[in-house]
Structure formats: structure tokens, C-alpha cells
Amino acid sequence: MDKHKTKKIVVVVSGLDEEYQHNVFKGINTYAYANNLNISYVAGFGGMVGSATFDIGESSIYNLIDYTKFDGAILMTNTFGDTNMRNSIFRKVVAANIPAVVFENHENSDFYDISIDNFGVMKKLVSHIIRDHGAKVINYVSGPLGNPDGKSRYEAFVSTMEENGLTVDPKRVFYGDFKSYDGKMAVDAFVESGLSLPDAFICANDSMALTVASSLEKLGHKVPDDIMVTGFDNTFSARNSSPAITSVKCPLYEVGRTAAEILSNVIDGIPQPKSTILDAEPVLTESCGCKSSSTDELVEYKKLTYRKTEDTNNNIHMINRLTAGLAEAMTSDEYFNVIASLIGELDCEKFTLCLSEDWQDDYASVSAPEDPDYYSEYMSAPLIWDKGERRKIGYFQSDEMFPEGFEERGCVNYFLPLHYSDRCLGYYIFTNSEFPTYSLLCHTLTMILSNSLENIRKLFHLNKANDELNRLYVIDPLCNIYNRNGFYNLADDVFRECAAEGRQIMISFIDMDGLKFINDNYGHNEGDFAIQRLANTISSCCDPNCICARFGGDEFVYFNPNASRGDAVAFTKRITKSLESLNKLVQKPYVISASIGSVITVAKKDDTLFSIIKMADDKMYEIKKEKKAARKSEKLSEK
């Protein structure tokens, strides 16, 4: 590959806002910016809210990846607890035939591996707690055993306990997901068990260890005086907590930088070792009762803590305003406008919102997909915010991932899913922004965007339903013209205007002839047919500014708000001629005809629309009586 061409690298990871991921990303990104790599992190936040259905929606983002679009992959599959997900990712990368570096890969020879000796260093840490501090009863807070890190650290714990003649009590093992909240849940489960206080809580990472320590202290137990706590990863927060957490120092920045360097060299055809193991050592400090051998500079800690607090407060303020703005959005365009007005406050260079073409579909009106975490073939990008400028893309193929294509430059992108429960709505992309990794609010932002988008979808269908209900209220379903309600709703205001202006109006009352004869002799379906055809005839003879309606049964009304003296005769002739043509066309054994009574008058303020309709009805009745008398006279003369 041309060394000057931008290499496109996908990084697959679960979660963004833990310190482990953040430190690894720093190493990858530093190398990427210095060596013209286009990095695309693809991440979901699975296991965060305790909902399997929600997790399906989060994992939808991994189905977006078309690995053939990339020159290589960095697979942080050690952050996944789901073995099936890990294996699915492996299969897709192998099928794409691109090189990949995998963290803690011990089961697939197709990939380059970068790892630390989790098993060996965890054994050292557990041995220290047992042999140097005399611990006999130990609770263990595990990561998921489907995860290689979680599995090897748990196996090291079990092995060390057995070597020292200690029994692992299953009731004292809590299986978490490497998330900080798991530490609190582990302590809650311990309290509920009624077991005696252990000598130590050994945790599979620092995030869980920190919340174990704080949860124990809230219960009145002092660390390490009453109970020891250990972690793994030696994160900044663990080093600077009080007490500082005994842990394992992992070169996370170097892990990320080395992974990016190895993959870049492989893409360029430079041979690399298949497996790279980096050193890790226990850091024995306050939470197990050891003296802290080294601490971070207090000034640096205070500065960083203040900066994090300030950034968090600013982000909370922005997200609160975003939430309030989105709550007021009634349409998708208003939704996009709110995001565009605030997203720049997150210090991103570019923000791209991508939606599945079916995101606004009515769920009940479409068949459920076989995979609920799918992306539609085509998507739109209704909002691309780029250095303060805004544009959009109507349609693009989802397997392109970027609606405007990959950028030929060194940059870092973060792909995050938009979904409601397990229903995939789309995704969004941050480009050259640290917000997804430094802020604990990135997942909050994702959920706010997703839930607000779902609210827009529901509001859209609610308005459609209301429109349909309103239509059914004013439209006659058989004839598809106004019913009595619709006529009065529309014509009453027009009539009052005519009365106020003293305009001449015409009301015609139309009644079908012989409907009972048709129903009795040919059935009600034929009766409905005749009524529909008469309605169509009246509607087609209705001038643009006039109103016609089915008043009920076989009765119709016609309102002309600007009538002249000859309009009554002209209207009757139009109807009669149209019905004659209709009868010739349909060739029914009966004749469709109607009696029409019309009143032309100057509307007065004390008149009512109903009173004039009644006058027209009376005229129609007189005409109908004349027709019946004429037919009776014809029959007598025939005799």
C-alpha cells in the first residue's frame, strides 16, 4: 500500500467512557494523527441499563460495519462480555480478508495479538493479599467469563486460592460486566447474602473496585482497616482515590499506540510479530494496607479534577438545554434545528446524524424484520454539522457508513447507535472530538437523541391518526364527500360571511328517486352503488367555490355562495344531463335519477343556514310530488 495514502482503520469496542478504553484510545489516536490514519471507532453501550432488549438496540451499531471498506481493524473484543458477539465480529473480519490486531486474543490465529499476562499478574496480586496480609476469606468481583480478560483473571484467582489451601465460596463470587455500577451491585448482593465480612474484596478491574470501596464505607466499613479492596488497571481515578486502590499497572496507552503501529506496518507489508506481550505489575498501595510507593503530583490531580468537573458541568448545562429544546420539537426539522444550534458546544469538528430510511414508519404497519438490529439499505443524513456550517444528504447506502465518503486525512471518528428499545433508528458520528471518551455523559446524550427521535416518530403518527379521525368525522365513508358534520363545519362560516356582506346564495336539496325500489328489487349493494354514483355526479357538477355533501341516506345538499338567478336551472340541467350519460354507461336495470329543489336568495343576518336548507328541502319535496303525480297520470292514461 502507498505509505502516503490515508489508511482506514476500524476500531470495534464496547463502551467509551471507562478509563481503560480512554487510555487505550489516547495511544491509538496519538499514533493516528502522527501517521495519517483515518480511525473509526464503532461502539455501543451494552450492559449499562440492565435491559436485554435495550442491549439489542445498542449492539445494532456493529451490524453497520462493512469491513471491506477498511484497510485493517483493531478489535478490542476484550471489552465484550458476549461470546457470540465476539465470534460474529471475528467471522466478519476474516471474511473481509483484512489484517486485524486483537486485544487479549487467545483463540484465533488469523489475527495479530497484543496482550498482557492477565493470569500471571493477577496471581501475584492475589498471592500478596493471601500471603503478605493473611487473608483467608475473600470475595471476588469478576468480569464476564465470556470475556478473555475476565476469564483469565478469574481463573488466576481460583488457582491462587487453591494453591494456598483456600476454598472459593460460590456465594462470595459476583459476576459483573466490568462496569463501575457492578461494584455497588456486588456489595448489595453480599449484604443480602447474610455472610460474614470477608478479609478482602478482589475486583477484576478498578472501576468495580472503586464502587466496592465507596459502597463498603457507606455501610460503615473502613478500607483497609476492616476490609481490603483491590482492582486491576491502575487507572488515574484508582491511583488518586482515598484510599488509593491496590491494583495492576497496565501500559494502556502503550497498548493502544503499539496496536496502531503494528497494524499500520502490516498494511504497509512490513513483517510484525504475531503476538506482542506487554509487561504489567502489581501496584501495592493503601487499599490493602501497604504504603503508597508513589502518587501522582497533587497539583496535577487537582488541575485534572477541576477540569473534569468544569467540563462535566458545562456538558450537563448543554445537555439540559438540548433536552428542553428537543422536548419542544414537534417535527423532525425542529429536532434537527435544536441539535444544530447546540452541538458545537461539545467541541467537535463535525457531527453527522444518519437515519434509517424507515425510521419514521409505523411499527404496527410493517412486518417486523428477522433481525431487529438491522440497518435499512438506504439511509439519509438530514444533519451534517461541519465547523459551524450545516448541510444534509438525501440518500446514501448504509454500507458506505459515511454519507459523504471517507476523508483522505488523519482523523478520528466515533460511531454511536440511535435506537428505541431494540428498534434501530440510525446512528451518529462525532469527528475529531474528545467528548465521547472523556465525558460520562456521552451515553446520556445518545439516549436523549434516541428517545426524542422516537417521540417525533410517535407524534408524526399521532397527528396522522388525528387527521384520519378528523377526516372520518367530516367525510362520508361511502361517497367520499362531506357528511352533515363536514358540511356545517365548512359552510356555516361561509354562510355568515355571505349574510354579513348581503351576498346572493343558492342552496339545493337533492333526493334520489326510487332508492327503496332499487334496494327491494336488486339488493342494498346496488342501492349503495346508486348512491355513490349520484354523489360522484353531484361532486363533478360542483363549482370550485361551492360545497356539496351527503346529508344522510339518499339526501344531498349543495351550497353556492355566489349565485346568480340562472344558476338553479343550470345546476339542475347539469345534474340531469350527467345522470343520463351515467345511466347509458352503467346499463343497470334501474334508472339513477334525483329530485332537486333550489332556493336562490340574498342571505340576511337573521337567516340561518338550516332555515334556507329547509326551504330547499320543501321545494325538492314539491318537485318529487309533481314527479309522482306525473307518473300516476301516465299510468292512468296508459289504461
FIBAGU-243754 format. One record per residue (C-alpha): residue in one letter; x, y, z. Coordinates in Angstrom, 1 decimal. Layout:
FIBAGU-243754
   r        u        v        w
   A        X        Y        Z
...
end
This chain:
FIBAGU-243754
   r        u        v        w
   M      0.0      0.0      0.0
   D      1.2      3.6     -0.8
   K      2.6      4.8      2.5
   H      1.4      8.3      1.8
   K     -2.2      7.2      1.3
   T     -4.5      7.6      4.3
   K     -5.1      4.2      5.9
   K     -8.6      3.5      7.0
   I     -8.8      1.6     10.4
   V    -11.9      0.5     12.2
   V    -11.7      0.0     16.0
   V    -14.5     -2.2     17.4
   V    -15.1     -1.7     21.1
   S    -17.8     -1.9     23.8
   G    -18.2      1.3     25.8
   L    -16.3      4.5     25.5
   D    -16.4      6.2     28.9
   E    -14.4      3.9     31.1
   E    -10.9      4.9     31.9
   Y     -9.5      1.7     30.4
   Q    -10.9      2.5     27.0
   H     -9.9      6.1     27.3
   N     -6.3      5.4     27.9
   V     -6.1      2.9     25.1
   F     -7.7      5.4     22.7
   K     -5.2      8.0     23.6
   G     -2.4      5.7     22.4
   I     -4.3      4.8     19.2
   N     -5.2      8.4     18.4
   T     -1.7      9.8     19.1
   Y     -0.3      7.4     16.5
   A     -3.2      8.0     14.1
   Y     -2.8     11.8     14.0
   A      1.0     11.5     13.6
   N      0.8      8.9     10.8
   N     -2.2      9.8      8.6
   L     -4.6      7.2      9.9
   N     -8.3      7.6      9.5
   I     -9.7      5.9     12.6
   S    -13.4      4.9     13.0
   Y    -14.4      3.8     16.5
   V    -17.6      1.8     16.4
   A    -19.1      1.4     19.9
   G    -22.3      0.6     21.8
   F    -23.0      0.8     25.5
   G    -24.2     -2.7     26.1
   G    -24.9     -3.9     29.7
   M    -25.4     -0.4     31.0
   V    -29.1     -0.3     31.9
   G    -29.9     -3.9     32.8
   S    -32.1     -4.5     29.8
   A    -31.5     -7.3     27.3
   T    -33.9     -5.6     24.8
   F    -32.1     -2.3     25.1
   D    -28.8     -4.1     24.6
   I    -30.0     -5.4     21.2
   G    -30.5     -1.8     20.1
   E    -27.0     -0.9     21.4
   S    -25.4     -3.8     19.5
   S    -27.1     -2.8     16.2
   I    -24.1     -0.5     15.5
   Y    -21.8     -3.5     15.0
   N    -24.0     -4.6     12.1
   L    -23.3     -1.3     10.3
   I    -19.6     -2.1      9.7
   D    -18.6     -3.1      6.2
   Y    -15.1     -4.3      7.0
   T    -14.2     -4.4      3.3
   K    -14.2     -0.6      3.3
   F    -11.3     -0.6      5.7
   D     -7.6     -1.4      5.3
   G     -7.4     -3.0      8.8
   A     -9.1     -3.5     12.1
   I     -8.3     -3.1     15.8
   L    -10.6     -5.4     17.7
   M    -11.0     -4.5     21.4
   T    -13.1     -7.6     21.9
   N    -11.8     -8.0     25.4
   T    -14.3     -5.3     26.3
   F    -17.2     -7.5     25.2
   G    -18.9    -10.0     27.6
   D    -20.9    -11.7     24.9
   T    -19.0    -14.6     23.3
   N    -21.4    -14.8     20.4
   M    -20.8    -11.1     19.6
   R    -17.0    -11.6     19.7
   N    -17.2    -14.6     17.4
   S    -19.5    -12.8     15.0
   I    -17.0     -9.9     14.7
   F    -14.2    -12.4     14.2
   R    -16.0    -14.1     11.3
   K    -16.8    -10.9      9.5
   V    -13.2     -9.6      9.7
   V    -11.9    -13.0      8.4
   A    -14.5    -12.8      5.5
   A    -13.3     -9.3      4.7
   N     -9.7    -10.6      4.4
   I     -8.2     -7.6      6.1
   P     -5.4     -7.6      8.8
   A     -6.5     -7.2     12.4
   V     -4.9     -6.7     15.8
   V     -7.0     -8.2     18.6
   F     -6.6     -7.4     22.3
   E     -6.1    -10.5     24.5
   N     -6.7    -12.9     21.6
   H     -6.0    -16.4     22.7
   E     -8.3    -18.3     20.4
   N     -7.8    -17.1     16.8
   S     -4.5    -17.5     14.9
   D     -5.8    -15.4     12.0
   F     -5.1    -12.2     13.9
   Y     -2.2    -10.3     15.4
   D     -2.4    -10.4     19.2
   I     -1.5     -7.7     21.7
   S     -1.9     -8.6     25.4
   I     -0.6     -8.5     28.9
   D     -0.2    -11.6     31.1
   N     -3.5    -11.2     32.9
   F     -3.2    -14.6     34.5
   G      0.3    -14.2     35.9
   V      0.0    -10.7     37.2
   M     -3.4    -11.4     38.9
   K     -1.8    -14.4     40.6
   K      0.9    -12.1     42.0
   L     -1.8     -9.7     43.3
   V     -3.9    -12.4     44.9
   S     -0.9    -14.1     46.4
   H      0.1    -10.8     48.0
   I     -3.3    -10.4     49.7
   I     -3.2    -14.0     51.0
   R      0.5    -14.4     52.0
   D      1.5    -10.9     53.0
   H     -1.8     -9.8     54.5
   G     -3.1    -13.1     55.8
   A     -6.4    -13.0     54.1
   K     -8.5    -16.2     54.4
   V    -12.0    -15.3     53.4
   I    -12.1    -13.5     50.1
   N    -15.0    -12.1     47.9
   Y    -14.3    -11.9     44.2
   V    -16.0     -9.4     41.8
   S    -15.5    -10.9     38.4
   G    -15.8     -9.6     34.9
   P    -17.8    -11.6     32.4
   L    -16.3    -15.0     31.9
   G    -17.1    -14.8     28.2
   N    -14.5    -12.0     28.1
   P    -10.8    -13.2     27.8
   D     -9.7    -10.7     30.4
   G    -12.5    -11.6     32.8
   K    -11.9    -15.3     32.3
   S     -8.1    -15.3     32.8
   R     -8.3    -13.0     35.9
   Y    -11.0    -15.2     37.5
   E     -9.0    -18.4     36.7
   A     -5.9    -16.8     38.3
   F     -7.9    -16.0     41.4
   V     -9.2    -19.6     41.7
   S     -5.8    -21.1     41.0
   T     -4.1    -18.9     43.7
   M     -6.8    -19.7     46.2
   E     -6.3    -23.5     45.6
   E     -2.5    -23.2     45.8
   N     -2.9    -21.6     49.2
   G     -5.3    -24.2     50.5
   L     -8.3    -21.8     50.4
   T    -11.8    -22.7     49.1
   V    -13.6    -20.4     46.7
   D    -17.2    -20.0     48.0
   P    -19.5    -19.6     45.0
   K    -21.7    -17.3     47.2
   R    -18.8    -14.9     47.5
   V    -18.3    -14.5     43.8
   F    -20.2    -11.8     41.9
   Y    -20.2    -11.8     38.1
   G    -20.2     -8.3     36.8
   D    -19.6     -6.7     33.4
   F    -16.6     -4.5     34.2
   K    -18.9     -1.5     34.7
   S    -18.5      0.7     37.8
   Y    -22.1      0.1     38.9
   D    -21.3     -3.6     39.2
   G    -19.2     -2.8     42.3
   K    -22.2     -1.4     44.1
   M    -24.4     -4.4     43.0
   A    -21.7     -6.8     44.3
   V    -21.7     -5.2     47.7
   D    -25.6     -5.2     47.7
   A    -25.6     -8.9     46.9
   F    -23.1     -9.6     49.6
   V    -25.2     -7.7     52.2
   E    -28.3     -9.7     51.1
   S    -26.4    -13.0     51.4
   G    -26.0    -12.5     55.2
   L    -22.4    -13.8     55.0
   S    -19.7    -12.6     57.4
   L    -17.5     -9.8     56.3
   P    -14.6    -11.1     54.2
   D    -11.0    -10.1     54.7
   A    -10.8     -8.7     51.1
   F    -12.8     -7.9     48.0
   I    -10.7     -8.7     45.0
   C    -12.1     -7.0     41.9
   A    -11.3     -7.7     38.2
   N    -10.9     -4.0     37.4
   D    -10.6     -0.6     39.0
   S    -14.0      0.7     38.0
   M    -15.7     -2.0     40.1
   A    -13.1     -1.8     42.9
   L    -13.8      2.0     43.4
   T    -17.5      1.5     43.8
   V    -16.9     -1.6     46.0
   A    -14.7      0.6     48.3
   S    -17.2      3.5     48.4
   S    -20.2      1.2     49.0
   L    -18.4     -0.6     51.9
   E    -17.5      2.7     53.5
   K    -21.1      3.9     53.2
   L    -22.0      0.8     55.3
   G    -19.5      1.8     57.9
   H    -16.6     -0.5     56.9
   K    -13.2      1.1     56.7
   V    -10.8      0.3     53.9
   P     -8.3     -1.2     54.6
   D     -8.7     -1.4     58.4
   D    -11.8     -3.6     58.3
   I    -11.5     -5.0     54.8
   M     -9.1     -4.8     51.9
   V    -10.1     -3.9     48.3
   T     -8.0     -4.4     45.1
   G     -8.6     -3.6     41.5
   F     -6.9     -4.0     38.1
   D     -5.6     -1.5     35.5
   N     -4.2      1.2     37.9
   T     -6.3      3.9     36.4
   F     -5.9      7.6     37.3
   S     -9.0      7.5     39.5
   A     -7.8      4.4     41.3
   R     -4.4      5.9     41.9
   N     -5.8      9.2     43.3
   S     -8.8      7.9     45.3
   S     -8.7      7.8     49.1
   P     -7.5      5.3     49.9
   A     -5.6      4.7     46.7
   I     -6.6      1.3     45.2
   T     -4.1     -1.6     45.1
   S     -4.1     -2.6     41.5
   V     -2.2     -3.8     38.5
   K     -0.3     -1.3     36.4
   C     -1.1     -1.9     32.7
   P      0.6      0.1     30.0
   L     -2.8      1.0     28.4
   Y     -1.5      4.0     26.4
   E      1.3      1.8     25.1
   V     -1.2     -1.0     24.3
   G     -3.2      1.4     22.0
   R     -0.2      3.0     20.4
   T      1.5     -0.4     19.7
   A     -1.7     -1.9     18.3
   A     -2.0      1.1     15.8
   E      1.7      0.8     14.9
   I      1.6     -2.9     14.3
   L     -1.5     -2.7     12.1
   S     -0.1      0.2     10.1
   N      3.1     -1.7      9.5
   V      1.2     -4.9      8.4
   I     -0.9     -2.8      6.0
   D      2.4     -1.5      4.5
   G      3.8     -5.0      4.2
   I      6.3     -4.7      7.0
   P      6.5     -8.1      8.9
   Q      5.3     -7.9     12.5
   P      5.4    -10.4     15.4
   K      2.2    -12.4     15.6
   S      1.9    -11.9     19.3
   T      3.1     -9.0     21.5
   I      3.0     -9.2     25.3
   L      3.5     -6.0     27.4
   D      4.6     -6.1     31.0
   A      2.2     -5.5     33.9
   E      3.0     -5.4     37.6
   P      1.0     -5.2     40.8
   V      0.9     -1.7     42.4
   L      0.7     -2.3     46.2
   T     -0.8      0.7     47.9
   E     -3.3      1.9     50.5
   S     -6.4     -0.1     50.0
   C     -4.7     -3.4     51.0
   G     -2.7     -1.7     53.9
   C      0.5     -1.2     52.1
   K      2.3      2.2     52.0
   S      1.9      4.0     48.7
   S      5.2      3.9     46.9
   S      4.3      6.7     44.5
   T      1.4      9.0     43.9
   D      0.6     11.4     41.2
   E      1.5     15.0     41.7
   L     -1.2     16.6     43.9
   V     -1.2     19.8     41.7
   E     -1.7     17.7     38.6
   Y     -4.5     15.8     40.2
   K     -6.2     18.9     41.4
   K     -6.0     20.5     38.0
   L     -7.3     17.5     36.2
   T    -10.1     17.0     38.7
   Y    -11.1     20.7     38.4
   R    -11.0     20.4     34.6
   K    -13.2     17.3     34.6
   T    -15.7     18.9     37.0
   E    -15.8     22.1     34.9
   D    -16.2     20.1     31.6
   T    -18.9     18.0     33.2
   N    -20.9     21.0     34.5
   N    -20.7     22.6     31.1
   N    -21.8     19.4     29.3
   I    -24.7     19.0     31.8
   H    -25.8     22.5     31.1
   M    -25.7     22.0     27.4
   I    -27.5     18.6     27.6
   N    -30.2     20.1     29.8
   R    -30.8     22.8     27.2
   L    -30.7     20.2     24.4
   T    -33.3     18.1     26.3
   A    -35.5     21.1     26.9
   G    -35.3     22.1     23.2
   L    -35.9     18.6     21.9
   A    -38.9     18.3     24.2
   E    -40.5     21.3     22.4
   A    -39.7     20.0     18.9
   M    -42.9     18.9     17.1
   T    -41.4     17.9     13.8
   S    -38.2     16.3     12.6
   D    -37.0     19.6     11.1
   E    -37.4     21.3     14.5
   Y    -35.5     18.4     16.1
   F    -32.5     18.8     13.7
   N    -32.5     22.6     14.3
   V    -32.2     22.2     18.0
   I    -29.3     19.8     17.7
   A    -27.5     22.1     15.2
   S    -27.9     25.1     17.5
   L    -26.1     23.4     20.4
   I    -23.9     20.6     19.2
   G    -20.9     22.9     18.7
   E    -20.6     23.4     22.4
   L    -19.2     19.8     22.7
   D    -16.0     20.9     20.9
   C    -16.4     18.6     17.9
   E    -15.2     19.4     14.4
   K    -18.0     17.6     12.7
   F    -21.3     15.9     13.8
   T    -23.2     13.7     11.4
   L    -26.7     12.4     12.1
   C    -27.7      9.3      9.9
   L    -31.2      7.9     10.0
   S    -32.6      4.6      8.5
   E    -35.0      5.3      5.7
   D    -37.8      3.6      7.6
   W    -37.1      5.3     11.0
   Q    -40.5      7.1     10.8
   D    -42.5      4.1      9.8
   D    -45.5      3.0     11.9
   Y    -44.2     -0.2     13.7
   A    -47.6     -1.8     13.6
   S    -48.0     -1.2      9.8
   V    -44.8     -3.0      8.8
   S    -43.7     -6.6      9.3
   A    -41.0     -7.0     11.9
   P    -37.6     -7.7     10.5
   E    -36.0    -11.1     11.1
   D    -33.1     -9.1     12.8
   P    -34.4     -6.2     14.9
   D    -31.0     -4.7     14.9
   Y    -30.7     -4.2     11.2
   Y    -30.0     -1.1      9.2
   S    -32.1     -0.3      6.1
   E    -30.3     -0.5      2.8
   Y    -30.6      3.2      2.3
   M    -30.2      6.0      4.8
   S    -30.4      9.8      5.0
   A    -28.1     12.3      6.7
   P    -30.6     15.1      7.5
   L    -28.0     16.9      9.6
   I    -24.3     17.3      8.9
   W    -22.8     20.0     11.2
   D    -19.3     20.8      9.9
   K    -17.3     23.5     11.7
   G    -20.4     25.5     12.2
   E    -21.8     25.1      8.7
   R    -24.8     22.9      8.1
   R    -25.8     20.6      5.1
   K    -27.7     17.4      4.5
   I    -27.6     14.3      2.3
   G    -30.9     12.9      1.0
   Y    -29.9      9.3      0.5
   F    -26.9      7.1      0.7
   Q    -26.2      3.3      1.0
   S    -25.8      2.3      4.6
   D    -22.8      0.1      3.8
   E    -20.9      3.3      2.9
   M    -21.1      4.3      6.6
   F    -20.1      7.9      5.9
   P    -22.8      9.7      3.9
   E    -20.1     11.8      2.2
   G    -17.4      9.1      2.0
   F    -14.2      8.5      3.9
   E    -12.0     11.6      4.4
   E     -8.5     11.2      3.0
   R     -6.7     12.6      6.1
   G     -5.7     11.7      9.5
   C     -8.8     12.0     11.7
   V    -10.8     10.2     14.4
   N    -14.5      9.3     14.2
   Y    -16.8      7.8     16.7
   F    -19.9      5.9     15.5
   L    -22.7      5.5     18.1
   P    -26.2      3.9     17.7
   L    -29.5      5.6     17.8
   H    -32.3      3.2     18.8
   Y    -35.5      2.9     20.7
   S    -35.5     -0.3     22.7
   D    -34.5     -2.9     20.1
   R    -35.6     -0.9     17.2
   C    -32.8      0.6     15.1
   L    -33.3      4.3     14.2
   G    -29.8      5.1     12.8
   Y    -26.5      6.3     14.2
   Y    -24.5      9.5     14.6
   I    -20.8     10.3     14.1
   F    -18.5     12.6     16.1
   T    -15.4     13.6     14.1
   N    -12.3     14.9     16.0
   S    -14.0     15.3     19.3
   E    -12.9     14.0     22.7
   F    -16.4     14.3     24.1
   P    -17.3     10.6     23.5
   T    -14.3      9.4     25.6
   Y    -13.7     12.0     28.3
   S    -17.3     12.6     29.3
   L    -19.5     10.3     31.3
   L    -22.4     12.0     29.5
   C    -21.9     10.6     26.0
   H    -24.3      7.7     26.7
   T    -26.8     10.1     28.2
   L    -26.6     12.2     25.0
   T    -27.2      9.1     22.9
   M    -30.3      8.1     24.9
   I    -31.7     11.7     24.8
   L    -31.2     11.9     21.0
   S    -32.8      8.4     20.5
   N    -35.8      9.0     22.8
   S    -36.5     12.4     21.3
   L    -36.3     10.9     17.8
   E    -38.8      8.3     18.9
   N    -41.1     11.0     20.3
   I    -41.0     12.8     16.9
   R    -41.9      9.5     15.2
   K    -44.8      8.9     17.6
   L    -46.0     12.5     17.3
   F    -45.9     12.1     13.5
   H    -48.2      9.1     13.6
   L    -50.4     10.6     16.3
   N    -51.0     13.6     14.0
   K    -51.7     11.2     11.1
   A    -54.2      9.3     13.3
   N    -55.8     12.6     14.4
   D    -56.0     13.8     10.8
   E    -57.7     10.5      9.8
   L    -60.2     10.7     12.7
   N    -61.0     14.3     11.7
   R    -61.4     13.2      8.1
   L    -63.8     10.4      9.2
   Y    -65.7     12.9     11.3
   V    -66.4     15.2      8.3
   I    -66.2     12.8      5.3
   D    -68.9     10.3      4.4
   P    -67.1      7.0      4.0
   L    -69.5      5.6      1.3
   C    -69.4      8.6     -1.0
   N    -66.1     10.2      0.0
   I    -67.6     13.7      0.1
   Y    -68.6     15.8      3.1
   N    -71.1     14.4      5.5
   R    -73.6     16.6      7.5
   N    -70.9     17.5     10.1
   G    -68.4     18.4      7.5
   F    -70.9     20.5      5.6
   Y    -71.9     22.5      8.6
   N    -68.3     22.9      9.8
   L    -67.3     24.4      6.4
   A    -70.5     26.0      5.1
   D    -71.6     27.8      8.3
   D    -68.7     30.2      8.4
   V    -69.1     30.9      4.7
   F    -72.8     31.5      5.1
   R    -72.2     34.0      7.9
   E    -69.8     35.9      5.6
   C    -72.4     35.9      2.9
   A    -75.0     37.2      5.3
   A    -72.7     40.0      6.6
   E    -71.9     41.0      3.0
   G    -75.5     40.6      1.7
   R    -74.4     38.2     -1.0
   Q    -76.8     36.1     -3.1
   I    -76.6     32.4     -2.4
   M    -78.1     29.2     -3.7
   I    -79.0     26.1     -1.6
   S    -80.1     23.0     -3.5
   F    -81.5     20.0     -1.8
   I    -81.2     16.7     -3.8
   D    -83.0     13.5     -3.1
   M    -82.5     10.3     -5.0
   D    -85.6      8.9     -6.8
   G    -86.6      5.3     -6.2
   L    -83.9      4.1     -3.7
   K    -86.4      1.9     -1.9
   F    -87.3      0.2     -5.3
   I    -83.6     -0.5     -6.0
   N    -82.9     -1.9     -2.5
   D    -86.1     -4.1     -2.5
   N    -85.6     -5.5     -6.0
   Y    -81.8     -5.5     -6.5
   G    -80.3     -5.5     -3.0
   H    -78.6     -2.9     -0.8
   N    -75.2     -3.3     -2.7
   E    -76.9     -1.9     -5.8
   G    -78.5      0.8     -3.6
   D    -75.1      1.8     -2.3
   F    -73.8      1.7     -5.9
   A    -76.6      4.1     -7.0
   I    -75.9      6.5     -4.0
   Q    -72.2      6.5     -4.8
   R    -72.8      7.3     -8.5
   L    -75.2     10.1     -7.6
   A    -72.7     11.5     -5.2
   N    -70.0     11.4     -7.8
   T    -72.3     13.2    -10.3
   I    -73.1     16.0     -7.8
   S    -69.4     16.4     -6.9
   S    -68.4     16.6    -10.5
   C    -71.1     19.3    -11.2
   C    -70.0     21.3     -8.1
   D    -68.2     24.5     -9.0
   P    -64.8     25.2     -7.3
   N    -66.1     27.6     -4.7
   C    -69.2     25.6     -3.9
   I    -69.8     22.9     -1.3
   C    -71.6     19.6     -1.6
   A    -72.4     16.9      1.0
   R    -74.3     13.8      1.7
   F    -76.9     14.9      4.3
   G    -77.9     11.4      5.1
   G    -79.4      8.3      3.4
   D    -80.2      9.3     -0.2
   E    -80.2     13.1      0.5
   F    -77.6     15.6     -0.6
   V    -77.1     19.3     -0.3
   Y    -75.3     21.8     -2.5
   F    -74.3     25.4     -1.4
   N    -73.3     28.1     -3.9
   P    -72.1     31.2     -2.0
   N    -72.0     33.4     -5.2
   A    -75.2     32.6     -7.1
   S    -76.9     34.3    -10.0
   R    -80.6     34.0    -11.0
   G    -79.9     31.4    -13.7
   D    -77.8     29.0    -11.5
   A    -80.7     26.9    -10.2
   V    -81.8     25.9    -13.7
   A    -78.3     25.5    -14.9
   F    -77.3     23.3    -12.0
   T    -80.4     21.1    -12.4
   K    -79.7     20.7    -16.1
   R    -76.0     19.7    -15.4
   I    -77.1     17.0    -12.9
   T    -79.9     15.7    -15.2
   K    -77.5     15.5    -18.2
   S    -74.8     13.8    -16.3
   L    -77.2     11.2    -14.9
   E    -78.5     10.5    -18.4
   S    -74.9      9.8    -19.5
   L    -74.3      7.7    -16.4
   N    -77.3      5.5    -17.0
   K    -76.3      4.9    -20.6
   L    -72.8      3.9    -19.4
   V    -73.6      1.6    -16.5
   Q    -76.6     -0.1    -18.2
   K    -78.4     -1.1    -14.9
   P    -81.9     -2.5    -14.9
   Y    -83.0      0.6    -13.0
   V    -82.6      4.4    -13.6
   I    -80.5      6.6    -11.3
   S    -82.3      9.9    -11.0
   A    -82.9     12.6     -8.4
   S    -85.3     15.4     -7.5
   I    -83.7     18.8     -6.9
   G    -85.1     21.7     -5.0
   S    -83.2     25.0     -5.2
   V    -83.5     28.3     -3.3
   I    -81.8     31.5     -4.5
   T    -81.9     34.3     -2.0
   V    -79.9     37.2     -0.6
   A    -78.6     36.0      2.8
   K    -79.7     38.2      5.7
   K    -78.1     38.4      9.1
   D    -81.2     37.0     10.8
   D    -81.3     34.0      8.4
   T    -79.8     30.6      9.3
   L    -78.2     28.1      7.0
   F    -80.6     25.4      8.4
   S    -83.7     27.6      7.6
   I    -82.7     28.0      3.9
   I    -81.8     24.3      3.6
   K    -85.3     23.6      5.0
   M    -86.8     25.9      2.2
   A    -84.8     24.0     -0.4
   D    -86.0     20.7      1.1
   D    -89.6     21.8      0.9
   K    -89.1     22.8     -2.8
   M    -87.5     19.4     -3.5
   Y    -90.5     17.7     -1.9
   E    -92.9     19.6     -4.1
   I    -90.9     18.6     -7.2
   K    -90.9     15.0     -6.0
   K    -94.7     15.1     -5.5
   E    -95.1     16.6     -9.0
   K    -93.0     13.7    -10.4
   K    -95.1     11.1     -8.6
   A    -98.3     12.7     -9.8
   A    -97.0     12.8    -13.4
   R    -96.1      9.1    -13.2
   K    -99.5      8.3    -11.8
   S   -101.2     10.3    -14.6
   E    -99.1      8.4    -17.2
   K   -100.2      5.1    -15.8
   L   -103.9      6.1    -15.9
   S   -103.6      7.3    -19.5
   E   -102.0      4.0    -20.5
   K   -105.0      2.2    -19.1
end
